Amino acid sequence: MKTSPSNLIVRHEDDAVKERSACGHRYRLLSKGDQDVAAWVHAVDIDGAKLHYHKISTELYYVLEGEGKVVLDGVEQEVRKGTMVHIPPGVVHGAVGKMRVLVVGIPDIDDSDVYYV
């Protein structure tokens, strides 16, 4: 008989915590409070995102719906459904437009690793 690790998580967006964030509203699919996760994952409804950066964490944005622009170190890049954006530590980033984005933070981004400019 195969045993399963105790950190298996299946969470529906309807059951996730919804809260205001620097980018709009986020649903914490995997996040603080979850044990032994390698990254956090949020579904984020972006409606303009304040410029910020992380010293430790890398972020991956995958656009699920909508379109707009991401700002990466002052350069605007067009994004639309199906766009993947890789944001390494230290890159000042934000967004313009309305879009739904799956955001993955590696490692888990702590609130102390968010710096506004």
Secondary structure, 3 states (H helix, E strand, C coil): CCCCCCCCCCCCHHHCEEEEECCEEEEEEECCCCCCCCCEEEEEEEEEEEEEECCCCEEEEEEEEEEEEEEECCEEEEEECCCEEEECCCCCEEEEEEEEEEEEEECCCCHHHCEEC
